[in-house]
Amino acid sequence: MTVHADLAMVNLDSSDPAAHAAFYSRALGWEITHSQAEYAMISKDGTSIGFGLVDGYAPPAWPDATGGKRYHLDLYVDDVAVAEKELLAAGATKPEFQPGGERWTVLLDPIGQPFCICPRPQG
């Protein structure tokens, strides 16, 4: 294959797009570039994440391996403990099941979708 595409955007299902975008805007430091009840978007350096309203949206269960996980974001952070505290204050929750040890911490965003914070690689 000779086509090499650039990622322009990722769109995520949501029960509350505006709040979902606000959470990830705060977590990533990206700008909220659109925010309505039906759809919201954050952007940085030409890449965007969109959050679209899905009626009846139900987040996956964690750690239910048989459930349908829709996506999973890994976020590099400089200090996992500090980032965890800030993300919990922003509306995330921390499930009891934590399979990552020192390699990553699983959190749930405000609509219940799992994501991980990971130590930024050094070097």
C-alpha positions in Angstrom: 0.0 0.0 0.0 1.4 3.4 -0.9 -1.1 5.7 0.6 0.0 7.3 3.9 -2.8 9.2 5.6 -2.6 11.7 8.4 -5.0 11.4 11.3 -7.4 14.4 11.2 -9.8 13.4 13.8 -11.2 10.8 16.1 -15.0 10.8 16.9 -16.2 9.2 20.1 -19.7 8.3 21.2 -21.0 10.1 24.3 -23.9 10.6 26.5 -22.9 14.3 27.2 -20.7 15.7 24.4 -20.1 19.1 26.0 -19.0 17.7 29.4 -17.0 15.0 27.7 -15.1 17.5 25.6 -14.6 19.8 28.6 -13.1 16.9 30.6 -10.6 15.9 27.9 -9.8 19.6 27.1 -8.7 19.9 30.7 -6.9 16.6 30.7 -5.0 17.2 27.5 -4.8 21.0 27.5 -6.5 21.1 24.1 -8.9 23.9 23.0 -12.6 23.4 22.9 -13.4 24.4 19.3 -17.1 23.5 19.2 -19.5 22.8 22.0 -23.2 22.0 21.7 -25.5 19.5 23.4 -25.4 17.2 20.3 -21.7 17.5 19.4 -18.5 18.9 20.8 -14.9 19.0 19.7 -11.4 19.7 21.0 -8.4 20.4 18.9 -4.6 20.9 18.9 -2.1 21.3 16.1 -4.6 20.3 13.4 -5.9 17.2 15.1 -9.3 16.9 16.8 -11.3 14.7 19.0 -15.1 14.9 18.5 -17.8 13.8 20.9 -21.1 12.9 19.4 -24.4 12.4 21.3 -25.7 8.8 21.2 -29.2 8.4 22.7 -29.2 5.6 25.2 -25.3 5.5 25.4 -24.1 3.1 28.0 -20.5 3.0 28.9 -18.7 -0.4 29.0 -18.3 -2.2 32.3 -14.8 -2.3 33.7 -13.1 -4.8 33.7 -15.8 -6.8 31.9 -13.8 -8.6 29.1 -17.0 -9.6 27.4 -18.3 -6.0 27.2 -17.9 -3.9 24.1 -15.2 -1.3 24.9 -15.6 1.4 22.2 -12.1 3.0 22.6 -9.3 3.3 25.0 -7.0 6.4 25.3 -3.6 6.2 26.9 -2.3 9.6 28.1 1.4 10.2 28.9 1.9 12.4 32.0 5.0 13.6 33.8 3.8 12.6 37.3 1.1 9.9 37.5 0.2 10.7 41.1 -0.3 14.4 40.4 -2.2 13.7 37.1 -4.5 11.2 38.9 -5.3 13.7 41.6 -6.1 16.4 39.0 -8.1 14.1 36.8 -10.2 12.9 39.7 -10.9 16.5 40.7 -12.0 17.1 37.1 -14.6 14.3 37.3 -12.8 11.1 36.6 -13.2 8.1 38.9 -10.7 5.3 39.7 -12.0 1.7 39.5 -10.8 -0.8 42.0 -9.4 -3.2 39.3 -5.9 -1.9 38.3 -4.0 -4.4 36.1 -1.1 -2.0 35.1 1.0 -2.0 38.2 3.5 0.8 37.9 3.1 0.9 34.1 -0.3 2.6 33.9 -3.3 3.6 36.0 -6.9 3.0 34.7 -9.4 5.8 35.3 -12.9 6.3 34.1 -13.9 9.5 32.4 -17.1 11.3 33.5 -19.3 9.2 31.2 -17.7 5.9 32.4 -15.3 5.2 29.5 -11.9 3.8 30.6 -8.6 5.6 29.8 -5.1 5.2 31.2 -2.5 7.6 32.5 1.0 6.4 31.9 4.4 7.7 32.9 6.0 9.7 30.0 9.0 7.9 28.6 12.2 9.5 29.5 15.0 10.0 27.0 
